[in-house]
Amino acid sequence: MTTLPFLSSATLYDIGDIRVQFEPDVIRARNLASLLASEMQFEKTTCIRIGTAVSELTRNIVEYARGGNVSFRIARRENAPDGVVITFSDHGPGIGELALIEAGEYQSATGMGVGLIGSKRLMDDFNILSKPGEGTTITTAKWLPRFSKTLSQQRIEEIRTAFGRTVERGDSSMVDTINAQNNELIYLLKIGRASCRERV
């Protein structure tokens, strides 16, 4: 992973990994991504974007590869903002039409290409490595705004501990998750309305 250009100057800190295989794991991955982004002080709209991208990419693992892993890391860079790096890996059939999907020319009845391209637009950096019959690895990154305060080693350890406890404890109920997602939608609608009023 460190050979990717956008990670070449980064020091990566493992925060945690989860195994995904079933639909509830999609919600779990989304919740953990949103939690991590919030702990790193990303603003609320960005936390929602990260959660949405993670949800889409995790769903691809469940639906097309029948399971895999999602790994969460914090990246610290010299002379650049810190960020979150999330890697999705599976040993499924691979993405046969990857070039067409990336070019926006692939028509799929399942919508797979839409999920990949939509997720790519939500993140700052995005890399797909996929070989037919050998699985797929997608590495994504979202960077904090310019001039954000660098995370201290102590803060990274606190986040890692909190993340681990959340994984051990299990996630909130489905009702809590649905309520949280509804609140996110209401928040985005308010922002959208405010933006529309400013343009008028």
N, C-alpha and C positions, 0 to 999 in steps of 0.2 A: 504493500500500500504506500510506503514512503517514496516509491519511485514516481508517483503521480506528481505532475508539475505543481499543482496547487498545494501540495504537502511537502515539497522539497525543503522548505525552510522551517517546517513546523516540528515542534516537539509534541508527541502524542501521549496522552495519559488515558489509560483504559479506565472507563467508569463502570462498565458492566455489559454483559451479553445475555440475551434471552433466546431460547429455542422457540420457534413458531411452527405450528402445524395445523391449528384449527382457527375458525373464525374469531372466537374470543381473544386469540393471541393478537389479532389485528388491533383490537381496541386496547389491549395491554401495551403494545408497542407504541401506539399513538399517545396514550397517557404518559408513558415513561419519557417519550421525546418531549412532550409539552412541559413536563415537570423539570427535566434537565434544562431546557431552554429558559424557563422561568427562573430557575436557580442561578443561571448564568447572567441574568438581568437583560435578556432580550425583551424588547417591548411587546405588548400583548398581541398585536397583529402579527408580528413575526413568529411568536410562539404558535399561533394558530396555523400559519403557513407551514412551519416545520412539522407540526402534528399531522396536517393534511397530507404532506408529501410522504411521511412515514407510513401513514395509513394506507395510501395507494400502493406503495412499494412492498409493504408487508402482505397486503392482499394478493399481489402477484405471486409471492412465494407460496402462499397457501393454495391458491387456485391453480397455478400452472406447474409448480414444482413439488407440491405435496409436502412441503416443509423445508426449513432452513434455519438460519440464524440472523439476528439483528444485533450488531455491536455498536455500542455508544462510546465515544471518546471526546475528550476536550483537547483542542489543539492550541498551543501557544506559539506565536510567531515573533520573530525579531522585527521591529519597526513596522508592524502591521497588527491589526486587531486580532484578538483571540477568537475562537469559534468552536462550534460543535461539528464533529465528524461522525457520520452514521453510515455503517456498512451493512449491506444486505447480501447474504450469500446463500446459495442453494446448490444442490447436485442434480437438478432437474434436467429437462431436455435441452435447455438453452433457448435463446431467442433466434429463431431461424431467419427472420426478416428484419434484423436489427438495422441494417443500412437504410432500408426503406422507411422504417419507423422514425429513425433520426432525421431523415429528410422530409418527414411529414407526408409521405406518399403512400403509406400502408393503410389499406382499408381492412378493418377487422370486425367480425361479428361480435367478438367478446369485448372490444374496447381496450385491449391491452396497450396498443400504441398510444392511445389518448392518455392513459394513466401514466405511462413513462414520460411522455413529453410534458404533460401538465406538472408532474413532480419536478422535472428538470427546471421548469420556469420558476418554481417556488424556491429553489435553492440557488446559492451563489456559484457553487462548483458541483460538477456532476460527471461521473465517469462510469461507463458500462464495459465490462469485459464478459463476453458470452461466447461459448463454443458449443455447437450442436452436440448433444450427448454428454457434455462435461459440466454443465451448470452455468450459473450466472453470478457475477459479483458486481454490485453497484455501490460505489463510494460517493457519498454526498457531503457537502460542507456548507455551513451557513456561518458568516462572519459577523461579529458584533460591529456596530457603527464605528467609524473612524474616531479616534481620540477617546475610545472607551478605556477605562482603567484595566490594566493587565491583572489577570487573576493571580493571586498569590498561591504558593504551594499549599499553604494551610487551607485556603478556600477550596482548592481543588480536592483536597482530602476530605473536607466537610461534605462537599457535593457527592463524592464517591461513597462515603459512609451513608448519607441520606438515601442515595439511589439504591444501595445494597439492601438497606432496611425496607425500602418500599417493595423491592422484588421479593424479599423473604416474607413480608407481611401479606402480600397479595394486593391486588388492586381494589379500588372501591367498587361498589355494587353497580350493576347495569343501570339502575335508576339514576345513580349519581353521575355516571358517565353520560347518559342521555341528557340529563339536566345541564351538565357542563357544556356539552356540544350545542344545546339550544341557546345557552347564554353566549357562546362564541358567535353563533349566527346573528343573534340580536345585536351584539356589539358591532359586527361587520355591517349590518344593515344601517345602524346609526351613523357609522363612518361614511357609508355610501350616500346616505341622504344628505349629510352635512356637505360632502364634496359636491353633490349635485346643486345644492343651494348656492354654494360659492361660485359656481360656473354661471348661474342665471343672473 
